[in-house]
Each structure stands twice: as structure tokens, then as C-alpha cells.
Amino acid sequence: MRYISVFPIVAILCILFGSAFTGLVIAPGVASDVVRAPSVGLVAYSPSEAKGRKIYAREGCVYCHSQQVRNVKADENLVAAFGVSKAGDYFYDLPHFLGTSRQGPDLSNEGRVWRREIGAPARDYLIGHFINPRQYNPNSIMPAFDYLSTQELSDLTDYIQSLGAWKDNVKVAAAGL
Amino acid sequence: MTSIQDRDNSVMLGNGIKPKSEPLPIDLPDSAAQIWLYSGIFWMSVTMLIGVVEAIKLFYPEFLQGVPALAYGRLRPVHINVGLFGFMSMGYLGATFYMVPRLTQTPLFSERLGSLTAWFWNFNLLGGCMGILMGFSKGKEYTEIPFPFDMMIGLLVIAIAGNLFSTITLRQERRVYVSLWYILLAIIPFPIYYTLGNASKFSGIEDAIINWFYSHNLFGIWLTTLGLATLYYMVPKQVNKPLYSHIVSFVGFWTLAAFYPWNGGHHVIWGPVPMWVMTASVTASIAMFIPTCATMINFGGTAWGTWEIMKRDVSYRFSLLAYVCYVGASLWGTVLAVMSLNAMLHFTNMTIAHVHLGFLGFGVPGLIAFTYFYLERSLKLKYSQNLAEWHFWLTMLGIIGYVVSMGISGWIEGAAWEAGGSPQSTMVDRYPYHVARAVSGLIVLAGQFLFVWNVYKTVNYPVSLPTDSLDSLQKTGVTS
């Protein structure tokens, strides 16, 4: 140990880091059980939805809202109502918005709560809620996004209404058959 | 046998290397270390201030409402990125620039390059944060800093790593102390995972896996390693005796290097990822128990029987606080990776408590300890003992308040969700803990204010320590 050289330390560190790199970066890129296809029925984002998604990123919605339903007891109600999230559901997501915290509700199926078919009432609710969340829930700690332009609010609403909405269409199609 | 860290703490201009003329201020020894360290303290204050503003917004959302740049969703990434790249990176790089010349008994390869990279880093980070506030965030956690500022950080780290690595290669002291191992682990892989995390264009689940691979390496083998290197250097000097066991630090280092890079996947436990990603990451997270225990034994053994120093030396007390919180945060991380507990507590404030025990409990006191250590042992200046005492107790109170309030809140949330509740249904229950968190943050911020004031006064209106005081300090330092 007295004259331990730097080279072997560096070499072993490279091997150790390299193994983790192989395991968590290269392997998911080549492994056959990583889903690299969209879920059946998944629809790519429309231009306005994609714009809304950018606003979602810009305003940091992801820090308080997850987009992921897990097959665990804490998510029981979500699983019962919407089912567990699958890898293919995120195919078009760049960047991903899986999230790390739920200061507010999970949004992965928000488009099935405030469905497009409801029409104006759903849109009015979502936009009104963005502008002043405490008008609807006095206990809410969500920031008021009253500084967004009308167009931005509309795009963001389009994006929120797209979340998980395609799953209902799949069900309808399956029932139709 | 004297160990390396017991060597003379003299300021070096190299063994027998005579400067041709009077060196410019930028070329003086430790000039780079000073810029890095003071910048780190500056950003530490900034990130704490932003943290307090956010904490207030989380129970009183109308606070500062109406200014887009001060909206919660924009402040939070700034809080995180300033914490990661400003406070932790810069502060501990300051400690690194201080340690490396001493551990290698060699002047820094280039003080000028070190200082220039520090200034570039500052302006670059400022630019990146302004970019986030103006709405150019990349939108993925820990990679928010927009182009080109994000890539500049990678380039700067390459310049810094080159500077440090050249110093290590040219070293006069052939033995490589454990702090240098940690520094090597910090500087070598960084450019790889950093570039991967910031520039990759994967989508969906692959993006998530790589995102967490990058960000956990950022905590694990960039910030933690620099922090531990600092503690391994500083604590034996503070207690004036060699490290408890070099074998244990050997075990601790290599197990950390082997397991930490695998931890990333534990952010997506129960998520829509292949089972083997979860299994590998949970295993590695639980295996982190070994390096944590090694650190616990090593510092515990070194600190054993040093109550006298603990009472007298605030800097040493901060080191111990950092040590205790490091062990606590690491064990907590291991526990949170247990799949059943993760199922309950993931997405709750428990994660936030864990993270803050790491950053606020380990990162903050560690850097503070180093700053007091640097003022006293290297600059030989006398800082206000009184202010430092206040600082210590305020910081400790704030850390406990923060971690306990968020921990309880997280448990309440997890329990409520398992009983069929939702984030909205726990809103009222969380309220008092959110207030307690903000108060704790304010207490820490008050301590930080005293700290900055103390450092400013000490450096600008210097009072030298009596020449014999350091000697007597070290003599009485050896107990039993």
C-alpha cells in the first residue's frame, strides 16, 4: 500500500463504473424485454398538445404531479379506475414526466376525468383551475397560472385532456367489435 | 509512522521550484480554492433563500404570486440546480482544490486555470438559472439547465478534472490517501454520465432509466464522494490523530464505487420498467449498507473519546453533524429502496425528508466545517466563536425540524394513500408540517446569515490567532 499507484485505482474505477453503465444504460437499449413500441391505441401528440406539453415542462408541473400508476396498495383506487401504467404508454414522451413527488394528484389519466366529450364544461373547469385553483378547492396549494396567455392555457388544456384519453378509445373500439 | 494527513499544513509553492518573479494574485497558492469555496458559500445562501420561499409557497401559495419567474414550478428547478452545481459542486471543489496540493505535496497544476474555471462556472450557472426562470428549462429533473449552459458545465468539469488529475500525476507524495481515491472517482466518470443525462434523446421509459442513472450518479459519485473526501481529510486533522482504520476506509471506498452507480433505478421501483432494472437497483441500494457501515465505523472510531474537542471546536462539531447525517441519510435511502416501504412512501414527502437529510444535513454542515477549518487552520484567523456557536445550534435545530416535519408528513401521506386517500385528501393534514418545514428553513437561513457575516468579518477584518494557540489546541486535542 505504501507506493500504491494511481493507475490501478483508475483502472478498477473504470471497470466498476463501466459495469453499471452497461447494466443501466446499454442493457436497456438492447434488452428484449424493454418495450420499444407504443401501447396499442396510443396516439402521438397533436401540435397543440405538444405545445401544451412544453408549457407543462416550462412551468415545472412535473415536480408536484406524477404520471404513473403503480401496481401497489397506495395506488389501489387509481388502479381500479384506470389500470396500471405500462411502458408503451410513454412511447412519445420526450422528456419523460414520470415524476418523483405527489404534492398534487397523479395526472396520467386526467384526460379520462375531464374528457373531451364533455366539451366546454371540462375545458372551462381546467382553464379556470389553472388560473385560480383555490376557487375550486380552497385547500389547494397549486400555484395560480394566471400569467399564461389564453393560447397557452388552451394548449395546456389540450395536453391535459390528451393524458390517457386514448385508453378510453381503445375500450370503445374493443366494445364495438 | 505519520500518516499523510498529519503532514505540515504549510502553504506550498513547490519543492525547490522558485517563481521567476513576484507571482500575480491569481497564481498564488489556494487562490483557486478560495474562489470556489466562497462561491460555494454564496450559492449555498441563494439555494437556502429560494428553498424558504418555496416552502412558504407550499402552505401560502399566494406568496409572491403573479411573477412568472418566481412561480413555484420555476423556482424549484433553480433551487435544485443551484444546490447541485452551485453550493455542493463549487463548495466541495473549493475543498478539493485545497486538499489535492496538500495530499500530493505538489503545487496545483495551474492556479490560474482553477480560478478561471471557477469564474466561468459562476457566470455559466447564473446564465443557466436565468434561463430556467425565463422558461427555457429542459423539463427533466436535474437536467433543467438549458443549452448551451448545460454543456458548458461538462466542459468546465473536464478542465477541472484535467487540472486536478495533472496535479495528482505530478505528485511528490507517492502514497495516495483515501481522500484522493474519492476525488478520482468524482472527476473521472462525470463527463460521461453528465453528457449522457443532458444530451441524450431517448424517449419514454429509456429516457427515465437514463435520467435516473445520471442523476443518482450526480449525487452518489460526484457530490457524496467530494463530501466524503473532505471529511476524510479534515476529521483526522481536527482530532489530531490518524484515521481509525485504513482497511475499513478501503472497504468503504471500493464497495461504494461498486454499488453506487447502480442505484439510479431505485427511483422507478414499481414503475413501468423491466423487473431486472428494479432488482439490480434495489440490490445495489441495499448493498449500500456496507460502505455506509464502513464510514460509520471509521469516523465513529476516529471521533471516539474526543468530547473535549467537540465542546471546544465548532468546526469539528459541524464535521460530526455532517457525518451523522450522512450515515442517517444513507441508511434511510437503503430502507426506502425496500420494495414494500417504497410502495407506501415513494411520491410522499418522505423522499423530500431523505434528500434534505443528505443535502441539508450532510452537505451544508460538511462545507461549513471545512470553511471554519480553513479560516482557522490555514489562514490562521480567529473567527467569532459566539456567532459560530449560534450558527451551529440554529443549523442543527433547522435540520432536525425539517427532517422530522417532512418525515412525519410523508408517513401520514403514505398511510392515508394505503387507506384509500389521495394527495388532495391529505391537504389539511399536511398543512402544519408544511408550516413547520418553512419555519425550520427560516432557522437554517438565519444561521446561514450569521455564518456569512462571520466569514466576511473574519476575512476582511482579520484578527490573527495567537501564535501559540494552535499548538496548545493540538496538544490538548489528544485525549486518552
Interface residues (C-beta under 8 A of the other chain):
Chain A: M1 R2 Y3 I4 S5 V6 I9 V10 I12 L13 C14 L16 F17 A20 F21 G23 L24 V25 P28 G29 A31 D33 V34 V35 R36 K54 Y56 A57 R58 E59 G60 C61 V62 Y63 C64 S66 Q68 R70 N71 V72 K73 A74 D75 E76 N77 V84 S85 K86 A87 G88 D89 Y90 F91 Y92 D93 L94 P95 H96 F97 L98 G99 T100 S101 R102 Q103 G104 P105 D106 P133 R134 N137 N139 S140 I141 M142 P143 A144 F145 D146 Y147
Chain B: K57 L58 F59 P61 E62 Q65 G66 V67 P68 A71 Y72 G73 R74 R76 P77 G135 F136 S137 K138 G139 K140 E141 T143 I168 T169 R174 R175 V176 L180 W181 L184 L185 I188 P189 I192 Y193 L196 K201 F202 S203 G204 I205 E206 D207 A208 I209 I210 N211 F213 I221 H246 W254 A257 A258 P261 W262 G264 G265 H267 V268 W270 G271 P272 V273 P274 W276 V277 A280 S281 A343 M344 H346 F347 T348 N349 T351 I352 E413 G414 W417 E418 G420 S422 P423 Q424 M427 V428 Y431 H434
